[in-house]
């Protein structure tokens, strides 16, 4: 069952029945049959439709933001910002798609060849709830321009976002059998991946979901892109303005109520500024991030996406404290609604669960590093490898540190975030493959070599 429950109040708003097995098979048939016609269209035609979709997303920005607030508790201003990124992604691929798909001449021994860049078929997208529009856009926009067709399964708490995205794409001119929204259940995913008409899958979600989908995709020899969890380190080497650094790093952690895979979740601060950083961070988190109505533009800390999510994060905090961590502020559940106080933890050690696990909520863990080398070692002591950031006044030093961090993305004096023209993705247990930028259109691409 798909359902919308307002996480700010706990009130059930809507329920949507799962697609039946027959409906799922019918949807697979539609995107499979729609593929030949869609791929035969010129890239310019497909790009023009994607450009129109960008305009429609922009026009419906307020509506989409309100839907996200209702479904998963996103702050209304953050929802509008998310739609802005969606618009950028669709416009980027619409504008750059023809050039990115141009034939690539290749000089080879004894003659010449050309590498053509084309689609591969019908794809399955499995999307999460934390960014209901953005996560879909970064998979859908490049693949529509490329010429693939898409069966899209959204998160079970986001049926309205799923329907709205399909409506927008349809209104932009995407044919009925090129993009299909399905209310399939997780139970039906193995059968979808076993169907030979589906040739690839992209999943953004938890590590557990990634393991399950990767196993099924591997068993059926399906091309796979996985964007999973992260426990991103944020290293503070030094600062010329402590308040500015504290406020910026706290903002990066608390964005989307801490429910971002690439948010900085482990602050690693050099010893000479550690005490001051922790004191000011604790004060900032306690005083600024006050829980409130996510529909109110003045609210700084919305609820988590669900009661279950809030209970899980509160349990992780409680266990960390039980195992010896120091609770500097926050940690309490607030009801009604799925609220959790913004939290700061210190003195977390490798013997504690919180040292290695991902905490998907408004919780900051701060570590002290005696040296630059120790900070790098702490940053890399994780099973994840999505993103990271290095903060300091010497860009040369920061870049030297960044080059030693094991992650798919590293930012200097900024954290997390996303932009249409910059590849996004991780290593280790954070997944495989890249989205966005030039790399994002290549994952489900047939790079065909033609010997001339």
TORNU-928389 format. One record per residue: x, y, z of N, C-alpha, C in turn. Coordinates in pm, whole numbers, padded with zeros to 5 digits, always signed. Example, Ala and Ser with C-alpha at 12.3 -4.5 7.8 and 13.67 -1.06 7.14 Angstrom:
+01319-00569+00780+01230-00450+00780+01320-00330+00780+01285-00225+00708+01367-00106+00714+01290+00003+00787
//
This chain:
+00084-00120+00000+00000+00000+00000+00088+00125+00000+00057+00218-00089+00119+00350-00087+00029+00440-00002+00089+00525+00078+00006+00611+00163+00077+00743+00191-00003+00847+00211+00047+00978+00250+00001+01005+00393+00098+01014+00483+00071+01049+00622+00152+01173+00655+00086+01280+00692+00154+01405+00723+00245+01383+00844+00379+01390+00827+00468+01363+00939+00468+01470+01048+00411+01587+01017+00402+01692+01118+00288+01668+01215+00186+01592+01171+00067+01571+01255+00035+01424+01279+00087+01337+01193+00053+01196+01202-00080+01161+01139-00142+01255+01069-00274+01233+01010-00261+01165+00874-00334+01055+00854-00336+00985+00726-00420+01065+00627-00363+01094+00510-00429+01179+00412-00482+01099+00294-00405+01000+00250-00446+00926+00131-00382+00789+00131-00453+00691+00077-00397+00558+00055-00417+00520-00091-00318+00454-00147-00323+00411-00288-00287+00263-00293-00371+00185-00356-00346+00041-00365-00226+00011-00452-00153-00092-00416-00042-00137-00498-00091-00183-00635-00006-00168-00734-00036-00225-00866-00043-00377-00855-00135-00436-00926-00143-00582-00928-00029-00637-01014-00003-00766-01003+00101-00828-01087+00069-00809-01235-00057-00819-01270-00096-00801-01410-00071-00657-01455-00102-00560-01368-00078-00420-01403+00073-00393-01420+00154-00456-01335+00299-00439-01348+00347-00495-01481+00300-00615-01516+00340-00675-01644+00295-00586-01762+00176-00530-01749+00126-00441-01854+00215-00317-01868+00258-00263-01754+00345-00145-01757+00480-00176-01820+00534-00294-01788+00660-00336-01851+00640-00345-02003+00527-00403-02044+00499-00415-02186+00491-00280-02254+00435-00182-02185+00421-00049-02244+00558+00015-02270+00647+00015-02169+00776+00082-02189+00864+00003-02286+00842-00129-02292+00916-00210-02390+00870-00178-02532+00740-00170-02552+00688-00142-02687+00712+00002-02727+00724+00092-02631+00747+00232-02662+00890+00264-02701+00982+00171-02669+01124+00198-02692+01162+00218-02840+01122+00132-02931+01166+00151-03071+01130+00288-03129+01006+00331-03104+00966+00460-03158+01039+00577-03093+01062+00568-02964+01129+00676-02892+01275+00687-02935+01342+00575-02951+01483+00582-02989+01500+00631-03132+01398+00609-03218+01407+00655-03357+01391+00806-03370+01330+00869-03270+01321+01015-03276+01462+01074-03270+01480+01191-03327+01613+01253-03321+01640+01300-03179+01767+01311-03145+01802+01359-03012+01750+01501-02991+01745+01579-03099+01693+01715-03088+01545+01716-03050+01468+01622-03106+01327+01612-03071+01310+01573-02924+01386+01474-02881+01376+01431-02741+01421+01542-02647+01526+01613-02684+01576+01723-02600+01473+01835-02589+01402+01863-02697+01300+01969-02693+01189+01933-02595+01150+01805-02590+01048+01761-02495+01099+01775-02352+01223+01739-02330+01281+01751-02196+01290+01898-02155+01319+01986-02248+01322+02130-02219+01183+02179-02179+01079+02132-02248+00942+02171-02211+00908+02120-02071+00956+02001-02037+00932+01948-01903+00994+02039-01797+01113+02092-01825+01177+02185-01731+01087+02305-01704+01029+02359-01811+00940+02476-01794+00818+02440-01708+00763+02320-01728+00644+02280-01652+00678+02253-01506+00793+02196-01480+00836+02180-01340+00846+02316-01273+00902+02411-01345+00918+02546-01289+00781+02608-01260+00688+02591-01353+00555+02648-01334+00482+02587-01216+00507+02460-01185+00437+02391-01077+00521+02380-00950+00619+02468-00937+00713+02461-00825+00644+02466-00689+00554+02561-00671+00487+02575-00541+00403+02451-00508+00335+02400-00607+00252+02281-00587+00337+02159-00549+00446+02141-00622+00533+02026-00594+00597+02039-00456+00637+02160-00419+00697+02181-00287+00596+02149-00177+00473+02192-00195+00369+02163-00095+00343+02013-00084+00348+01944-00197+00329+01798-00195+00440+01731-00116+00563+01773-00137+00675+01715-00062+00663+01743+00087+00619+01862+00122+00599+01895+00263+00496+01801+00324+00390+01774+00252+00284+01689+00303+00325+01542+00310+00401+01496+00211+00437+01354+00205+00549+01317+00301+00657+01399+00305+00773+01358+00385+00828+01469+00475+00749+01577+00490+00784+01678+00590+00891+01776+00550+00922+01785+00423+01027+01878+00379+00985+02022+00404+01078+02103+00452+01050+02246+00468+01009+02305+00334+00908+02391+00335+00851+02442+00211+00956+02512+00125+01045+02589+00187+01149+02658+00110+01249+02560+00051+01279+02454+00124+01369+02352+00069+01302+02278-00047+01171+02261-00038+01099+02198-00148+01108+02281-00275+01091+02413-00260+01104+02500-00378+01247+02494-00433+01344+02490-00343+01483+02479-00388+01508+02349-00462+01446+02240-00415+01462+02111-00482+01407+02117-00624+01292+02177-00641+01235+02188-00776+01326+02272-00865+01391+02373-00807+01485+02453-00884+01599+02369-00939+01650+02275-00860+01757+02185-00907+01703+02094-01017+01578+02048-01001+01516+01964-01104+01511+02038-01237+01470+02163-01233+01463+02244-01355+01601+02254-01419+01704+02278-01336+01841+02288-01388+01884+02158-01457+01849+02044-01396+01889+01914-01452+01824+01892-01588+01693+01915-01596+01625+01895-01724+01679+01990-01831+01707+02114-01793+01759+02209-01891+01903+02175-01932+01980+02124-01838+02118+02087-01871+02121+01978-01978+02043+01873-01957+02044+01764-02054+01976+01802-02184+01876+01888-02176+01812+01935-02300+01911+02016-02384+01990+02098-02318+02083+02185-02389+02208+02110-02435+02256+02017-02354+02384+01953-02381+02372+01813-02441+02250+01757-02439+02232+01621-02488+02284+01597-02628+02248+01680-02726+02296+01655-02862+02449+01647-02871+02518+01734-02801+02665+01731-02805+02719+01608-02732+02657+01573-02619+02703+01457-02542+02681+01327-02618+02586+01325-02711+02555+01204-02785+02616+01202-02926+02698+01302-02956+02759+01308-03088+02855+01191-03109+02866+01144-03232+02960+01037-03264+03102+01080-03229+03181+00981-03189+03319+01008-03148+03415+00938-03244+03482+01013-03332+03578+00951-03424+03695+00892-03347+03751+00783-03400+03860+00716-03331+03962+00667-03433+04085+00716-03418+04192+00667-03504+04243+00535-03448+04245+00434-03531+04290+00303-03487+04395+00251-03584+04467+00150-03544+04569+00092-03630+04504+00037-03758+04552+00082-03869+04502+00031-03996+04378+00100-04048+04336+00208-03984+04217+00277-04036+04149+00363-03933+04019+00374-03948+03939+00457-03858+03816+00381-03808+03765+00435-03698+03641+00383-03642+03561+00500-03587+03439+00474-03555+03357+00574-03489+03283+00507-03375+03271+00578-03265+03192+00529-03152+03061+00605-03152+02952+00533-03173+02819+00595-03167+02763+00576-03027+02675+00668-02988+02623+00668-02851+02472+00661-02855+02418+00547-02816+02274+00527-02824+02217+00463-02699+02085+00447-02694+02017+00390-02578+02027+00238-02577+01979+00178-02470+01984+00031-02459+01846-00032-02439+01743+00046-02402+01611-00014-02387+01530+00041-02272+01444-00043-02218+01353-00004-02108+01423-00024-01974+01417+00079-01889+01486+00079-01761+01386+00086-01646+01425+00031-01532+01349+00044-01408+01419+00143-01317+01345+00240-01265+01398+00333-01165+01327+00310-01033+01405+00293-00926+01350+00275-00791+01399+00392-00707+01306+00477-00667+01342+00605-00609+01306+00616-00461+01377+00700-00384+01356+00715-00241+01263+00832-00210+01237+00848-00080+01143+00951-00037+01210+01083+00001+01341+01084+00023+01400+01204+00084+01409+01324-00011+01422+01296-00141+01416+01403-00242+01324+01354-00353+01193+01369-00335+01095+01304-00423+01099+01348-00568+01150+01468-00596+01157+01515-00735+01300+01510-00789+01397+01554-00711+01536+01560-00756+01592+01423-00792+01567+01324-00707+01623+01192-00733+01568+01134-00864+01442+01160-00891+01382+01113-01016+01444+01186-01134+01462+01317-01121+01512+01398-01233+01650+01354-01279+01738+01323-01186+01875+01293-01227+01886+01158-01298+01788+01070-01279+01781+00945-01354+01704+00964-01484+01594+01035-01478+01501+01042-01591+01549+01136-01701+01594+01256-01666+01626+01355-01770+01731+01304-01869+01846+01253-01823+01946+01208-01923+01898+01088-02004+01822+00998-01943+01781+00879-02015+01671+00907-02117+01587+01006-02089+01490+01045-02191+01560+01107-02311+01659+01193-02286+01733+01252-02397+01808+01145-02474+01865+01048-02404+01941+00940-02466+01853+00850-02553+01726+00832-02512+01635+00750-02590+01589+00623-02522+01624+00607-02393+01572+00495-02317+01429+00523-02272+01354+00419-02239+01221+00435-02181+01227+00393-02034+01129+00436-01955+01143+00426-01810+01015+00379-01742+01031+00280-01656+00928+00237-01561+00975+00286-01425+00895+00370-01360+00940+00438-01238+00859+00394-01117+00927+00335-01020+00865+00302-00892+00913+00403-00788+00821+00484-00739+00857+00581-00637+00844+00519-00498+00890+00592-00397+00879+00546-00259+00733+00535-00220+00705+00444-00127+00566+00415-00092+00498+00529-00017+00575+00628+00031+00511+00743+00097+00498+00862+00002+00535+00844-00124+00533+00956-00219+00447+00930-00343+00326+00880-00327+00245+00854-00447+00204+00981-00520+00184+01090-00445+00142+01214-00512+00255+01274-00595+00375+01269-00542+00490+01314-00621+00505+01229-00746+00490+01098-00731+00500+01009-00846+00400+01042-00955+00275+01065-00914+00171+01100-01012+00199+01235-01078+00242+01333-00997+00265+01468-01049+00378+01468-01153+00484+01394-01126+00596+01388-01221+00550+01328-01353+00472+01221-01346+00421+01159-01468+00332+01257-01545+00247+01330-01475+00160+01429-01540+00242+01536-01613+00347+01583-01548+00430+01688-01608+00499+01636-01734+00555+01518-01726+00624+01464-01843+00527+01438-01958+00406+01391-01923+00306+01368-02026+00267+01500-02093+00247+01604-02011+00210+01735-02065+00320+01794-02150+00445+01759-02121+00558+01810-02198+00570+01741-02333+00503+01627-02350+00508+01557-02476+00574+01421-02472+00611+01373-02352+00664+01237-02340+00549+01140-02365+00562+01048-02461+00451+00955-02493+00414+00866-02376+00289+00817-02380+00235+00735-02272+00317+00609-02247+00381+00557-02351+00455+00432-02337+00606+00453-02326+00647+00575-02293+00790+00605-02276+00826+00626-02130+00736+00683-02053+00755+00699-01909+00627+00653-01840+00639+00553-01753+00521+00498-01685+00549+00492-01535+00461+00555-01458+00468+00546-01312+00395+00419-01267+00458+00343-01178+00394+00222-01125+00390+00227-00973+00281+00175-00918+00272+00162-00772+00307+00019-00731+00412-00033-00792+00458-00167-00758+00509-00172-00615+00503-00289-00555+00557-00309-00421+00699-00362-00430+00770-00357-00319+00905-00413-00316+00904-00561-00349+00797-00628-00312+00784-00772-00338+00785-00802-00488+00742-00706-00569+00732-00729-00714+00861-00696-00790+00959-00637-00722+01082-00596-00789+01157-00714-00850+01175-00827-00779+01247-00939-00841+01186-00983-00974+01053-00987-00981+00988-01028-01106+01012-00926-01217+01014-00798-01182+01041-00695-01283+01183-00712-01337+01278-00735-01246+01417-00749-01290+01442-00880-01366+01359-00979-01340+01372-01106-01413+01313-01097-01553+01231-00997-01578+01166-00984-01709+01269-00938-01812+01287-01011-01921+01389-00975-02020+01362-00843-02090+01241-00791-02079+01210-00664-02144+01270-00544-02070+01307-00562-01944+01375-00458-01865+01525-00486-01873+01602-00388-01917+01745-00413-01943+01838-00349-01841+01786-00266-01752+01871-00202-01652+01790-00145-01539+01859-00115-01428+01791-00061-01311+01879+00042-01242+01817+00149-01198+01884+00251-01117+01808+00262-00986+01880+00247-00876+01819+00258-00744+01892+00362-00661+01817+00448-00599+01869+00535-00493+01796+00498-00366+01871+00458-00263+01806+00415-00140+01905+00366-00037+01858+00281+00048+01940+00233+00159+02041+00129+00111+02141+00106+00194+02239+00002+00166+02171-00134+00153+02076-00162+00243+02005-00290+00240+01929-00307+00108+01859-00202+00064+01787-00209-00062+01883-00229-00179+01998-00164-00173+02096-00177-00278+02149-00319-00290+02176-00381-00176+02224-00519-00177+02121-00611-00241+01993-00593-00205+01886-00676-00257+01870-00659-00407+01865-00535-00453+01845-00509-00595+01967-00552-00676+02087-00528-00622+02209-00568-00695+02213-00719-00712+02169-00793-00611+02169-00939-00620+02073-00985-00730+01954-00927-00733+01857-00966-00835+01902-00923-00975+01957-00803-00984+02003-00755-01114+02119-00839-01164+02211-00874-01074+02324-00957-01114+02280-01094-01161+02185-01150-01090+02133-01282-01127+02073-01280-01267+02019-01164-01305+01953-01152-01436+02036-01073-01538+02162-01046-01503+02254-00976-01593+02198-00843-01642+02153-00761-01547+02100-00630-01580+02199-00521-01538+02221-00426-01625+02304-00311-01594+02246-00238-01472+02334-00198-01378+02287-00144-01250+02361-00017-01211+02288+00081-01163+02345+00199-01098+02285+00207-00958+02370+00221-00858+02324+00226-00719+02379+00350-00651+02292+00430-00594+02335+00542-00509+02277+00514-00372+02364+00478-00278+02319+00427-00149+02354+00526-00036+02379+00473+00081+02399+00560+00196+02537+00624+00199+02555+00707+00299+02684+00773+00317+02704+00811+00463+02828+00822+00501+02862+00875+00633+02974+00976+00612+02939+01080+00538+03038+01173+00485+03117+01246+00594+03249+01246+00582+03330+01323+00675+03339+01470+00632+03346+01557+00731+03371+01700+00709+03490+01736+00796+03602+01768+00733+03725+01798+00806+03742+01949+00817+03760+01998+00940+03789+02139+00963+03935+02150+01003+04018+02203+00913+04161+02217+00939+04190+02342+01019+04126+02452+00980+04141+02579+01050+04031+02671+01000+04019+02786+01056+03916+02881+01012+03957+03023+01046+03920+03116+00959+03942+03257+00986+03822+03319+01056+03709+03248+01056+03586+03298+01117+03509+03178+01172+03523+03153+01301+03463+03034+01361+03311+03034+01348+03247+03148+01373+03100+03151+01365+03052+03117+01224+03121+03172+01124+03083+03144+00986+03099+02996+00954+03209+02937+00999+03233+02794+00974+03130+02708+01046+03102+02741+01171+03003+02665+01248+02866+02674+01182+02824+02793+01147+02692+02809+01088+02680+02736+00954+02786+02746+00872+02782+02681+00741+02782+02530+00753+02862+02476+00843+02868+02330+00856+02743+02275+00923+02685+02351+01016+02559+02308+01077+02447+02309+00974+02445+02410+00889+02344+02417+00783+02355+02297+00690+02479+02261+00655+02500+02147+00566+02449+02018+00629+02469+02003+00758+02424+01879+00824+02273+01875+00840+02212+01988+00872+02070+01990+00906+01978+02007+00785+02036+02028+00669+01954+02040+00549+01869+01915+00532+01743+01934+00496+01649+01823+00477+01635+01741+00605+01645+01809+00717+01636+01746+00850+01740+01633+00865+01854+01652+00803+01961+01554+00814+01939+01429+00730+01835+01428+00647+01800+01310+00569+01853+01321+00426+01982+01340+00415+02049+01348+00285+02164+01249+00286+02171+01167+00181+02277+01067+00177+02414+01130+00176+02428+01247+00115+02560+01309+00104+02577+01428+00198+02497+01433+00305+02517+01535+00407+02640+01499+00489+02713+01598+00541+02825+01566+00630+02770+01511+00763+02808+01391+00796+02755+01327+00917+02861+01312+01025+02988+01329+00988+03097+01319+01087+03186+01442+01073+03181+01532+01171+03266+01650+01171+03399+01611+01239+03509+01628+01168+03642+01593+01219+03720+01723+01230+03750+01763+01353+03805+01896+01378+03942+01883+01443+04039+01960+01393+04173+01953+01452+04172+02004+01595+04259+01946+01676+04254+01962+01822+04262+02107+01867+04340+02191+01798+04360+02327+01847+04235+02414+01839+04136+02374+01758+04012+02452+01750+03890+02369+01789+03913+02245+01831+03803+02151+01858+03709+02204+01966+03760+02243+02081+03673+02284+02193+03586+02402+02155+03647+02501+02089+03569+02619+02050+03462+02580+01947+03499+02496+01852+03403+02453+01751+03286+02380+01815+03313+02287+01905+03205+02210+01967+03115+02300+02050+03173+02391+02125+03092+02481+02208+02997+02566+02122+03051+02624+02018+02970+02712+01934+02869+02631+01851+02910+02514+01803+02818+02429+01729+02700+02386+01817+02729+02346+01939+02624+02303+02031+02525+02416+02055+02576+02535+02075+02490+02652+02098+02404+02680+01974+02465+02674+01859+02392+02700+01735+02282+02598+01713+02314+02472+01730+02217+02365+01708+02101+02376+01807+02132+02403+01932+02029+02409+02036+01937+02529+02019+01991+02643+01977+01913+02766+01975+01847+02793+01840+01911+02752+01732+01861+02788+01599+01766+02684+01542+01797+02557+01564+01718+02450+01502+01606+02406+01594+01501+02488+01593+01384+02465+01677+01276+02396+01592+01222+02284+01637+01120+02213+01559+00997+02299+01532+00939+02282+01414+00820+02359+01380+00750+02304+01257+00645+02373+01218+00562+02334+01104+00642+02348+00975+00661+02241+00898+00741+02253+00775+00678+02340+00668+00548+02365+00679+00481+02453+00582+00507+02600+00612+00561+02631+00730+00592+02768+00770+00733+02801+00721+00748+02902+00636+00881+02936+00583+00983+02971+00691+00938+03006+00810+01030+03042+00917+01084+02922+00994+01024+02806+00975+01067+02686+01048+01208+02647+01007+01289+02611+01105+01427+02569+01078+01445+02418+01089+01363+02350+01168+01378+02205+01183+01241+02139+01166+01217+02073+01053+01090+02006+01029+01089+01868+01095+00981+01794+01081+00981+01656+01130+01064+01568+01037+01098+01448+01082+01152+01348+00993+01039+01295+00906+01069+01206+00814+00972+01164+00715+00859+01081+00774+00882+01015+00886+00780+00930+00945+00812+00905+01092+00711+00857+01166+00735+00820+01305+00841+00712+01315+00838+00617+01222+00936+00508+01224+01077+00563+01208+01094+00659+01118+01225+00719+01097+01273+00794+01221+01182+00870+01282+01219+00944+01403+01253+00850+01518+01176+00744+01532+01205+00647+01639+01341+00581+01616+01371+00550+01490+01499+00483+01461+01617+00573+01497+01611+00700+01458+01722+00791+01486+01733+00816+01636+01620+00835+01703+01623+00853+01849+01685+00731+01916+01654+00613+01865+01713+00491+01920+01863+00485+01899+01910+00530+01783+02054+00532+01756+02127+00627+01851+02065+00743+01876+02124+00839+01969+02130+00780+02110+02018+00721+02153+02013+00663+02287+02117+00553+02304+02134+00472+02202+02231+00363+02211+02373+00417+02217+02400+00524+02140+02533+00584+02144+02565+00635+02284+02468+00701+02347+02488+00752+02482+02507+00637+02580+02427+00533+02564+02439+00414+02650+02577+00350+02638+02635+00358+02517+02766+00298+02494+02882+00390+02532+02850+00513+02576+02955+00601+02628+02974+00733+02558+02897+00763+02453+02908+00892+02386+02853+01003+02475+02900+01125+02449+02852+01241+02525+02744+01313+02445+02628+01330+02507+02518+01403+02444+02530+01550+02482+02566+01632+02386+02586+01776+02414+02454+01853+02414+02362+01811+02325+02230+01874+02321+02137+01786+02240+02006+01798+02268+01904+01733+02187+01883+01586+02219+01835+01513+02116+01817+01369+02128+01677+01323+02165+01588+01414+02202+01456+01372+02250+01355+01371+02135+01268+01270+02137+01152+01266+02047+01050+01367+02094+00982+01431+01998+00876+01526+02029+00752+01481+01953+00643+01466+02024+00517+01427+01962+00409+01529+01998+00297+01537+01921+00267+01456+01803+00356+01492+01685+00361+01402+01588+00445+01421+01472+00577+01346+01486+00653+01347+01377+00778+01271+01372+00898+01361+01399+00890+01435+01508+00994+01532+01540+01102+01471+01630+01225+01519+01611+01338+01484+01697+01421+01610+01717+01458+01636+01841+01543+01752+01866+01674+01740+01790+01723+01853+01739+01855+01855+01677+01959+01818+01783+02055+01735+01742+02141+01666+01839+02289+01682+01805+02370+01693+01907+02516+01692+01892+02573+01584+01983+02655+01495+01927+02723+01390+02002+02874+01406+01987+02946+01382+02096+03092+01377+02090+03139+01251+02163+03271+01228+02160+03333+01114+02229+03280+00981+02177+03250+00975+02048+03210+00849+01984+03337+00774+01943+03345+00647+01979+03464+00566+01954+03430+00446+01865+03532+00380+01809+03507+00267+01718+03430+00152+01781+03427+00145+01913+03354+00037+01979+03202+00059+01977+03159+00180+01939+03017+00215+01942+02955+00198+01804+02827+00160+01803+02756+00143+01676+02755+00271+01593+02743+00386+01661+02731+00514+01592+02858+00552+01516+02968+00488+01546+03094+00522+01479+03089+00484+01331+03029+00370+01299+03029+00319+01162+02895+00331+01090+02784+00337+01162+02654+00336+01096+02616+00474+01045+02526+00477+00950+02473+00604+00901+02356+00645+00989+02359+00768+01039+02246+00823+01115+02174+00921+01024+02053+00885+00984+01978+00958+00882+01879+01052+00949+01931+01158+01009+01846+01252+01079+01929+01368+01131+01870+01458+01211+01937+01581+01252+02036+01560+01367+02138+01481+01341+02237+01445+01444+02376+01475+01391+02454+01552+01467+02592+01583+01433+02684+01506+01528+02781+01434+01473+02884+01369+01553+03015+01442+01527+03082+01484+01634+03207+01559+01619+03323+01477+01677+03429+01465+01597+03549+01393+01638+03666+01491+01649+03759+01461+01739+03881+01540+01752+03997+01467+01685+04074+01539+01604+04191+01482+01538+04315+01560+01581+04417+01488+01624+04538+01555+01670+04621+01613+01557+04617+01548+01442+04697+01590+01328+04616+01579+01199+04671+01637+01094+04609+01626+00962+04600+01480+00920+04707+01405+00943+04708+01263+00906+04601+01185+00983+04583+01218+01110+04481+01150+01190+04341+01185+01137+04322+01308+01094+04193+01350+01039+04161+01271+00912+04260+01252+00827+04240+01175+00704+04208+01030+00736+04279+00974+00834+04253+00835+00873+04112+00818+00927+04067+00913+01009+03930+00910+01061+03829+00920+00946+03857+01010+00852+03765+01029+00739+03748+00901+00659+03856+00825+00643+03852+00704+00562+03810+00579+00638+03794+00591+00770+03758+00475+00852+03607+00456+00853+03554+00417+00737+03410+00402+00720+03385+00304+00606+03277+00228+00614+03245+00140+00501+03187+00216+00382+03154+00344+00402+03093+00424+00296+03198+00509+00224+03160+00563+00110+03251+00649+00035+03178+00736-00064+03076+00806-00015+02996+00890-00106+03064+01025-00124+03052+01113-00026+03111+01245-00038+03194+01281+00083+03256+01398+00076+03336+01449+00187+03358+01597+00162+03405+01667+00264+03442+01807+00246+03558+01842+00336+03637+01939+00291+03752+01987+00367+03740+02137+00379+03752+02187+00501+03736+02328+00530+03867+02383+00584+03911+02495+00527+04034+02556+00574+04066+02682+00497+04168+02753+00541+04203+02882+00480+04307+02868+00370+04372+02752+00360+04476+02728+00261+04425+02625+00160+04386+02673+00042+04327+02583-00057+04423+02474-00104+04551+02505-00108+04649+02405-00149+04654+02290-00047+04655+02326+00078+04653+02225+00185+04523+02145+00180+04411+02214+00165+04281+02147+00161+04272+02049+00044+04327+02091-00071+04323+02000-00186+04412+01878-00162+04526+01899-00097+04614+01786-00066+04542+01685+00022+04467+01735+00119+04389+01647+00206+04277+01580+00126+04209+01658+00042+04097+01604-00036+04142+01488-00124+04259+01496-00180+04307+01391-00269+04334+01259-00197+04343+01265-00064+04370+01144+00014+04243+01082+00074+04129+01145+00050+04003+01095+00105+03939+00996+00008+03893+00884+00060+03833+00778-00021+03683+00805-00036+03649+00877-00141+03508+00913-00165+03491+00946-00313+03366+00941-00359+03338+00974-00497+03336+01123-00524+03317+01204-00419+03308+01349-00435+03370+01416-00313+03449+01520-00334+03503+01598-00223+03486+01746-00256+03438+01821-00160+03416+01964-00178+03509+02042-00085+03554+02158-00130+03636+02244-00046+03553+02363+00001+03550+02381+00133+03478+02491+00198+03331+02499+00160+03274+02383+00133+03130+02367+00115+03103+02218+00135+02978+02183+00153+02949+02042+00181+02822+01999+00113+02823+01874+00067+02704+01818+00006+02661+01898-00115+02533+01908-00131+02481+01982-00244+02490+01903-00372+02441+01964-00480+02436+01896-00609+02414+02001-00716+02471+01976-00833+02443+02062-00947+02441+01979-01073+02366+02026-01170+02335+01946-01288+02457+01902-01366+02561+01986-01371+02675+01957-01457+02792+01891-01385+02773+01849-01260+02880+01787-01182+02845+01643-01149+02927+01546-01191+02896+01405-01163+02879+01377-01015+02783+01289-00984+02744+01256-00846+02749+01104-00831+02816+01056-00725+02819+00913-00698+02932+00878-00604+02932+00753-00556+03028+00714-00455+03099+00584-00485+03179+00541-00386+03252+00416-00393+03223+00336-00267+03289+00223-00252+03269+00132-00138+03119+00100-00126+03066+00100-00006+02926+00060+00011+02827+00175-00014+02876+00282-00071+02788+00392-00111+02734+00375-00252+02776+00268-00320+02714+00239-00447+02810+00230-00563+02753+00235-00683+02831+00223-00805+02764+00302-00915+02847+00359-01003+02795+00439-01112+02792+00587-01077+02762+00667-01176+02755+00812-01159+02627+00866-01222+02578+00973-01162+02464+01047-01217+02506+01192-01234+02431+01265-01316+02452+01408-01343+02579+01431-01424+02589+01551-01480+02702+01586-01562+02713+01496-01685+02825+01504-01757+02844+01419-01875+02837+01270-01842+02886+01232-01723+02886+01091-01685+02746+01036-01667+02650+01121-01631+02516+01075-01599+02438+01022-01718+02477+01062-01838+02405+01015-01957+02472+00890-02015+02585+00848-01958+02661+00737-02014+02632+00603-01948+02568+00602-01831+02553+00477-01757+02467+00374-01830+02361+00418-01895+02273+00327-01968+02283+00353-02119+02405+00371-02162+02436+00406-02302+02506+00287-02369+02472+00265-02496+02543+00170-02579+02649+00247-02658+02773+00233-02617+02882+00295-02693+02927+00194-02797+02871+00207-02913+02892+00109-03020+03012+00148-03106+03104+00055-03121+03221+00078-03208+03187+00032-03350+03204+00123-03445+03183+00089-03586+03316+00105-03659+03368-00006-03708+03496-00003-03780+03470+00039-03924+03532+00148-03965+03507+00203-04099+03602+00142-04201
//
